[in-house]
Amino acid sequence: MHRSAIPPFRPAAFAGRIGVAQRDITPPAGIFARNWGAARHDVASGIHRPLMLVCATFATNASAEPLVLIGADLGWWKSAQDERNLREGILKALGLDASRLMFCLSHTHAGPGTFSEDAVKPGGEHILPFLQKVQDMAIDAATEALASAVPATLSWQYGHCSLAVNRDLPEPGGQRYLVGMNPAEKADDTLLTGRITTAEGAVMGTIVNYACHPTTLAWDNELISPDYIGAMRETVEHATGAPCLFLQGASGELSPGEQYSGDTALADRYGRQLGLAVLSSLNGMLPAGKELVFEGAVESGAPLGVWREGDFSPSTDLKAEMK
């Protein structure tokens, strides 16, 4: 094949104005936190690791309307109105169209209650103030990210992590499925890692998309925790010196193998496992704005194909779409 017929190896990337900011949204101990039917407690007795909110903003240029991506260490919404109140408050404060904001939950099963109607339950008096805190911190983080946005490049790469297993287990001798590890089924181990790099080459943020239910900690755990995401974030942030935004993937049939535990050390071990896989993926990336270009053949006992780094211009296309 002629050199000119071999296309370059070009990583997926976007170049524009990008900002990143992070806030602590840890609720108080004593908040209502009954997430499991088998639990024997209603309120959280303490904090395992802080819950974090990370915001990344993207725009094609300084005058363009931005896209705002927020990831928060929270479980789930029981009420569409609670989610709507949070979202509309953020949109109003930032002056954004609804299609320009994504507010994503990590799906931790060791988080605080977020259902306003649970205010009458033990520890429920903390829920509404906590929801207001989350909204305020989201607005604050987005405002900072927008104000501090600089020309930067988001590059991303697919990798793998064996943390997730299939959790559809046929019950032995039964006619139903148990929500537990099924070693006979292969699990999707896809890991998508994004790296945000300034024009000077400094890492200003990372984005991790991985599918695995945060159900390490269950009914025996009484602590507020981001589950494995906390130690994953700590591992990645320690190495990069930049905030890490986690996005939970399509994890309906995926979970850790050993789960439903009260042992926070297990969640931390899983988090380090995922964090190290993220760092492996990051270290496998080309520098921002670089591609590999085929240079030709060198005869050295065997015909060798030589590839070298070259420059390329990442895409500047940015689109928001709501369906």
Beta strands, then each sheet from edge to edge (+ up, - down):
strand 1: 12-24
strand 2: 46-47
strand 3: 52-59
strand 4: 67-72
strand 5: 101-105
strand 6: 150-160
strand 7: 165-166
strand 8: 168-170
strand 9: 177-179
strand 10: 190-198
strand 11: 203-210
strand 12: 223-224
strand 13: 244-248
strand 14: 254-255
strand 15: 290-299
strand 16: 303-311
sheet 1: 5+ 4+ 3- 1+ 6- 10+ 11- 13-
sheet 2: 2+ 12+
sheet 3: 7+ 14-
sheet 4: 8+ 9-
sheet 5: 15+ 16-
end
